[in-house]
Amino acid sequence: GRSARHDPTRPLASVRPLASVGAASARNSPKGANPRPVWPTSGCYTRPPPGWQDRDVAAVKTLVFLHAHPDDEALLTSGTMARASAEGQRVVLVVATDGAAGLASSSMSVDLAARRAEELDESARVLGVHRLVRLGYADSGLHGDEEQQPGGPLPLCRAPLEEAASRVAEILVEEDADVLVSYDRNGGYG
């Protein structure tokens, strides 16, 4: 016979909300030490797919998000990063530049790189990022034509492709990454 259907408007009796598994402590856990996944009981995720509870802890994935500037993570992938972290996945955020050439009001443009660094730290904390890596390149500017300033870091647009790619590849290997989230050739803005 057919089993009784679950009413999707009511949570399953055996499911606890994410907060009950200590999501905050899971954020800082080493890879593979996250608690057993618990399906959220609110929003559109009221009914888990069959067999999801049987996932082994070894199924924990490491997701690496690669962004050009500080604030791109907040604009483009924050929801995905927060959800992955809340589900017990390891989230690594890699930011290539300092964001100093970004668009900002004139009152905020003084020491914009330092401001963006502080905002990035807070964003990573709020999103549950396990590791934040800054590659340390200068912002390439709106048109990708910035030149290196005397004594300053090399703009990403002036870095040899092999150098930048090998730095990202090292992180992927260190993290034993399962997923890399990045951009196509048109970038994040089309």
Disulfide bonds with the S-S distance in Angstrom:
none
